[in-house]
Amino acid sequence: MARLDARRDMIHPDDGLGLERILGTSDLLEVNFLDLGRRAGRAVGRIQVRDLSGHVREFGTGFLVSPSLLLTNNHVLPTADSARRSLIDFDFEDDEQFRPRTPVVFGLDPDRFFATDAALDFSLVAVRPAANDSPTDLAAFGFLPLRETKGKVLVGEYVAVIQHPGGAPKKIALRNNRVVDVFDDFVHYTTDTDRGASGAPVFNDQWQVVALHHAGVKKRDAAGNVLAVDGAVWTPVMGEDRIAYVANEGVRISSIMAHLQAAAAGGGFTAEQSALLDELFAAPPPTAPAGGPARVLATAERSLEFFFKVKGYDPRFLGPRVELPALSPAQMADVAQRLDGRGNVLEYVHFSVVMCRSRRMAYFTAVNIDGKQIKSIPRDRDVWYFDPRLSRDDQIGPDLYARNELDQGHLVRRTDPVWGRPAATANEDTFHFTNCAPQHARLNRRTWLALEDYILSNADNHDLKVSVFTGPVFRADDMTYRGAYRLPAEFWKVVVMVKPDRSLSATAYLQTQKNLLEDLEFAYGPYRTYQVAVTRIEAITGLEFGRLRDFDPLADMESAGPARVIGSAEDVRL
């Protein structure tokens, strides 16, 4: 009874039973976080490190990083001979009823591929495709794709480690797991591990592998002496279990990938080995599970051949020509150029994108929409693509959107180009990083979506054809976020259609998320949508829309008053 009374004392009588609150930083995650983690764990196995007589000397952890290659530590498998004697156990774990699964054992094949580096403490080795004593193929366990980009995790964010501590059945460390420091080649975190966890993958909250776990960081005094758990200087006679540790350490995946790419460029591999490395460098992500999209489920990159027959935005789509907006001289100097030398316009199915190099976002997108041919394709997974026609340095990947209220806001709405053929490809095309920008969830999922629906359904337009231009407003005072990204506070849209008399109509809209960005954790400020003149969009973006300004219903009203506030879609003037 005393404990109940104590709890009553903690609640002020004037507080009532109000809405619960996020306490500090939000720890809420989508429930599919668990499904994705379970799938990622399938590629993690226990390594049996065996001696010359075939006896198990110790255990380690390793994980598949391509259809054929396994990554672990150099101190687990330091030589090809040690790898040749060793085995990898998959499914060495308990099921949902706490019953042991039957492990599936594979041999390693260092004669096919083996690369190692003591300084970065990694070994990459081929795995035999068939199990030793089971009909199961290696492909059944999938793999964890590695990305060479940096910045996949930041200080203060969370990491998880799937491991075989002490050679025990597979476990995962999810609690007390913050990143405490990031160095050029290493990252420190407070996630628990144990002997046998060496070679385990370290994941961020999007289940991307950010590091290869390899060691604990010992606590030291000012003189560099290792300290014991009681604060005294540690000596070997105390035993290793008395050493005080301040963190665990992993080798950054970006450093490992850079090392392998340099070695490949130096010609240190045979043709077969180079082909296996090519699989690693271009490895696509595992297929997303059914049950709804994740915010950043996976990333991939298509081949250049994929885009050869893509036409992109068609300026003749409406009948009267509607050209792409023209960039200013300053914008032309900062436009992202294609690596294939074909200019700066990226064509996708029924839409095109032009990118700003310094901001790594689109200057604008342009899409043709045929309302009569729209097809319904459910959004059953989110796999975001880097565009291989641009340098990765010109594209913002998934790291910006982790653990905050920012959505990967589609600039060309997912459903807009999904008409005619090939509709399925058009749907996937909208999931390119070139076609998204950081939009607060409250903006991305509300008025912006309703606006085009209203225009399409209420326009006096017998063809139901529309061309839409969209983009962010880049300002010098845009908020800098996480030290590397500048978040646009406003987005614009210009909608063009043909009226019954075959003349054009061009309407422009501006939406702000400035108040929402001022506090990404507790954002309650208003967001507004305005109908403005096309010339207003030209003034704030630097783009030129040519003759479209002459077909704007607000053109004659521009000097008569402020922009029109859109409280609902019915306020739109067409």
N, C-alpha and C positions, 0 to 999 in steps of 0.2 A: 504493500500500500504506500510505503514511503517513496518508492520509485515513481509511482503514478503521481503523487503529490508534487514531486520534484519536477516532473514534466509539465504539470499545470503551471508551476511557477515560471517556466520558460516562455509561456505564451501570454502576452499582454491581453487583458480583457477587452481592450479597445480594438485589437487586431482582427477579431473574428476569424472566420475560416476563409480567408481570401485566397486568390489564385496563387498557386505555387510559383516560385521564382527560380531562375537560373542563378546559382550561387557561384560568382566569379566567372571563369571561362567555361563555356558550355562543353560538357563531356558527352552530349547526346550524339548518337550515330544512327544511320539507317540500319534497320534490323538485318538487311541483306549483307551487312558487314560480316556477319557470322557465316553466311553461306559462301561468300567470296573467300574468307579465310580458310574454310574447310577445303575448298577446291585448291587453294594455293598449297595447302599442306600435303596434298597428294604427291607433289613433286619432290618432297623432302624425304631423305632416307638415312638410315644408320649405316655407317661405314665400319666394316670389320677389318681392322688393320692387322694383318697376319705376318708372322715371321717365316723364316726359311723352312721350318718344319710344318708349317700350316696351322700353327696354334694362334689363337687370337691374342695379340699383344695388348691392344687397346681399342677403344672405339672413338669414332668421330661422327660428324654430321656432314652431309653433302646434299646438293639439290640440282636437279636437271635444269639447264638454262637454254637448251635447244633440243631438237628431236634426238640428238646423239651425244651431247656433252654434259658432263657433271662438273660442278664447281665445288671446291673445298679448300682447306688451308694447305699451304706448303708444309707446315709442321705436322699435318696429318698424313699426307702423301708426298714426301719430299723428292722421290725419284720415280722413274718409270718402273723400276724393279719392285718398289714397294706397292705401286698401284697394280702391277701385274699379279701380285699375290693376294690382293685384297678383294673384298666383296661389298656390295651395297644391298641393304635390305629395305624394300618398300613395304608399306602397310604394316610395319612393326609398331602396332598401336592397339588400343582398346576400342571396341565399338560402343554404341550408345547404351548397351546393357552391361558395360564394363567387362565384356568378354574379349579375350585376345583374338585379334584377327590373325589369319594365316599369313606370315610374311612371304613376300615374293623376292627371291634372291637373284641378282644379276652379277656377272663378272665384269671387270673393267678391262679395257682394251687399249693400253697405252701405246701399243705398236701402231694403232690407227691414228691416235692423236694423244699427245701429252705436252703440256706447256706449264711452266712453273716459274715463280719468282719469289725469292726469300724475302726481299725488302717489302714487297706488298703482301707477302704471306698468302699467296694463292696458288692452287694447282687446278688446271683444267684438263680433264681426261675423258676419253671416249668410253661409252658404256656399250656392252654387247646388246644387240637388239632383242635377243630372246632370253627368257629366264632360264636359270640352271635346271630347275626341277618343276617347271610349271609351263602350261601352254600360253601364259600371259606374255604379251609383247610389251616392250618398253613404252610404246606410244600410249598405252593405257593410263600412264601416270601424268601425262601432259608435261609442261615445263614452265618455268618462270622466266619470261623475257627480260633481258637486261637492256637498260637505256643508258647511253653515255652522257646524257645531259646532267648538268649539275643543278643543285638547288631543290632536289626532290624531298628534302627534309630540312627544317630549320631548328635552331636552338629554341627549346621550350615546347616543341611539338612532341608527338608520341611515336614510339616504335614498338613493334612486336617481334618476338623471335620464336620461330618454330624449330625445335631442337630435340636431340636425344641425349639429355644430360646423364652422364655416367653410363652410357650405353642402354639406358632404360627405354621403355616404350615412348613413343613420340609425345612431346608436351609442348605447350605454348605459354610464353610469358606475356601477359597483357597488363598487369598491374605495376604501378610504380615505375613507369617506363619512359620518362622524359629524356629528350636529348639535352645534354648539358654543355656540349662544346662541339664545334665543327672545325676541322683543320683541312689543309690541302688534300691529304690522302686518307685521313681517318676521321671518324665520328665517335664521340663518347656519349653513353647513355646509361641510365640507371636500371635498365631491364635486367632481371635475374637470369643467370646462366650457371652452368656447372661443367666440370670436366666431362668431355664427350660432346659438348655443344659446339666445339670448334668446327668451323665450316658451315654453320647454320646461316640461313638468310635472315636479314634484318629488314622488316617491312615498315613502310609508312602507312597512314590510314587508308590509302587507296590500294593497298596490297601490292605496291611496287617495291621491288628489292632495291634498297638504298645502300646497303653495306653487307659485307661478308664478315660475320662475327669471328674474332680470332683470339682475344685475350682480355684479361682484367687489368685495370689501371690501379697500381699499388699506391697507397698513401705514403707520402714521404715528408720528411722534415726539411727545414731550410738548407741543410747540408746535403740533401739528397739521399739520406738513409731511409730504408724501408721501415715503416712503423708497424707495430703489432696492434691488435685490437684494443689493448689496454693503454695505448699511447706510447709505450716504451719502444726503443729501437729493436727491431726484429732481428733475431739471429737464427741460423739454420737449426739449432738444437731445439727451438720452440716448435718446429713443425710448420708445414705450409698452411695448415688450417688456422694458424694464429695470425696470418698476414691480414692487415687492414686494407680494404679496397675502397676506392672512391667512385669508381665507375667501371663499366665494361667498354671495350673498344672494338669497332668494326672497321674494315677497310672499305673505303668508298667505291661503289661500283663504277662511278665515272672514272676513277683512277685506273681501275683494272681494265676497263674497256679502252682507255687511251693507251695503256701499255700494250695491249693486244693489237690494236690498230697500228701502232708504231712498228711492232715486230712484223706484222703482215706486210707493211709497206717496205720494210727492209729486206723482204724476200727470204725470211727465215723458215718458210714452210713449204712443203711439197704441194703439188696441185690438189691432191686429195685432202690434205690438211687445210689448205686455203678454202676449199669448197665447204668444209665443215665450219670454218670461221665465218664464211659468208652467211651460212644459216644462222649463226649466233648473232651477227650484226643486224640481220634483217628479220629476226624471229618475230612472227606475229603473236598477239596475245591469245590466251585460251579463250574459247567461246564463252560468252556470258551466260549465266544460268537464267532460266525463265523466271517470271514472277515480277517483272517490272524493272525499270531502269535504275541504275545507280548513278550518282552525280558524276563521278569520274570512274567509270568502270575499268577501262583499259585504254591503251593507246596503241596505235599501229601506224604503218606507213605502206602505201600502195606503191607498186612499181610504176615507172614512167610510162610503160606501154599502156597502162590502164587508161591514160588520158588522151591517147592519140586521136581517137575519133569523136571526142567530145566537142560540141559546138559552142556551148556557153550562151550568154545573153544574145538575143537576136534583135537588132535595132529596127527591123522591118516587121516585127511581130504584130503590131497594132494596125498596120497599113501605112499610115504616115510614119516616116522615120523618126525614131527617138534615139539619139546617140547617147553614148555613155557621157557622164559629166567630164569636163575637161579640168585637168590639174593645173594649178598655178605654177610659175617657174620655180618657186621655193619648194613646192610639193614634188615637182619632177626631180629636183635634186635629192629628195629624200624618199623616193619611191623604191620599193623592193623589186629588184630585177630578177627575172627567171634565170635559173642556172643553165637552161638549154639555149639561151640567147634569143628567145622569142618574145622579147618585150617585157611588159609588166602586168598584162592582163591574164589572170588565172581563170580558165574556162572549166565549168562543171556542167552537169546536165541541166539545161534551162536557166543557168545563172552564171554570173562572172563576179570576180573579186579583184580589187586593186589594193595592194598593201602598202602601209607606211613603214619604212625600214626602222626608224628610230623608236616608234611607239609599238611596233610589232603587232599592230592591229590594222584592220581594213580602213583605208580612206573611205571606201564605199563598196557596197554590193549592189548588183543589179539583177533582177529576176523577172522572167516572163511567166505569167500565171494564166492558164486557160481553165476557167471555171467549169466549162462543159466537159472537160476530160479529166478532172481531178479524180484520183484514185485513193482509196482508204488503205493505208498501210499502218498497222499498229506499231506503237513505239515499245518494242519488247526488249531492247537492249541499247546501251550507249557505248559504242566503241568509237573513240575520237581518233582522227587521223592527222598526222603531220603530212604536209604536201611535199613530195620529193622534188617538185620543180622549184622550190625555194630553199634557201639555206635555213637550217634549224635556228640559226641566230636571228632570223627575221620572223620567227613564229613563237608565240607564247604557248607553252604546253600546260599540263594539268597542275603544276605546282602552285600557280597563283590561286587556285580555287579550293585548296585544302583547308578544312576546319574553319570555315567562315560562312557568312550568309551570301556570298557571291555565287551566282549561277554562271555557267558557260552559256550566256545568252545568245541564242541563234540570231544573227543579223538577217539572213534569209531564213524566214520561218520554215520549220521542217516540212510542213505540208504544202508550201507554195509551189515548188517545182515538181511535185509528185503527180504528174499527169502524163498522158500519152505513154510513149516508150523511150527509154527504159525507166519506168517509175521507181522500181526498187533501187536502182543505182542512184537516181536523183535523191531518194530518201537518205541513202548512205552518204552521198556527197555533202549534204548539209552538216554532217558531223566532222568537218575539217576544222582544225583550230583557226584557220584563216577566216572562217565564217562565224566566229564567236567573239564576244567581248564581255568583260566583267560587268554583269548587271545584277543589282541587288534583287534577291528573290521576290520581294514585294512588287518591284517594277516589272520584272521579266514575266511573271505569271498572272498579271492582271490586265490593266488597260491596254498595254501594247498589243496583246494578243487579240483583244476584242475589237480593236480599231479596224484592222483589215477585214475581219469578218463582216463588220457593218458595211464597209465600203463596197465589198463584193456583193453583198446581198441586197443593198439598197440603191446601188448606182443604176441610173436609167441607161443601161448599156446592153444592147441586145446580143452582143457577141460574148459578154462575160469575160472579156480579155482585159488584163491589167498588167502594166509594168511597174515595178516598185524599186526605188532606190533607197538604201538605208545605210546609216553609218554613225559613228560617234563624233562628237565635237571635241577636238583637241585644243585645249587651252594651256597657256603657260603656267597657270596656277592650279592645275589639276593635282589632286591629292597623290602623294607618293606613298606606296604601300609595300611593306616588307622590304624596303630599301631598293627594290629592283623594278617596281611596276608603277606606272602612273595611271590612275583610274579616271576615265572620262566621267564627268558629272552629267552630261547631256547626250541624248541621242536624237537623230532626226530621221525623217522619212518623207519621201516625195512619191506620190501615187499618181500615175498617168493612165488615163483611159480615153476611149473614143465615145463621144456623145452621139445621139441618133442622127444628128446632121453631119456626122463624120468628122467633126472638128475635135480637137484634143481638149482635154481638161486635165490640169495639173494642180494638185493640192499638196500642201506641205504641212508637216507636223513636227513638233519639238517636245520632247519629254525630258524632265530633269529628275535625277536621283541624288542631287547634292546633299540634301538633308539626310538621306538614308546612309550615305557614305561617311558622315561625320562620326558615327559610332557603329561599327559593324557588328557589335555584340548586342547593343540595345538600341534599335533603330525604330523610332516611333514618329519621325517627322513626316510631313505630307510630301507626296509626290504629285506633280501636275503634268497634264498634257495640254499643249496649246496647238491651235491651228494658226499658222503664220504664213506670210507671203513667201513664195519661192525665193525672192530676192533676199529675204532675211536668212535663209539657209545658205545662200551664196556668200553673204557677208560674214557669217560666223565660221564657215568651213573653208573658204578660199576656193571652193569648187565653182565651176560655171556650168549652168544648165541650158545655156543657149536660148532657143526660142520658147522653151517651156515657160519662162516667166511671162510670156504674152498670153498664155492660156490658163492663167491662175485667177480664180474667181475673187481672190483677195487683192489682186494687183491694184485695182483702183481705190482700195480702202486702206492701203498700207500706211498712208500718212494721216488717216482720219482718227486713229486711236491705237490702243495697245493690241497685242496678240489676243486672239479669242481663246478663252479657257474652255477646255473640253471636259465638262463634268460627266457626261455620258456620251455614248457614240452618237446619239441623236443630235448632239450639238454640232456635228460636222457639217460644214457648208461645202457642197459639191458643185 
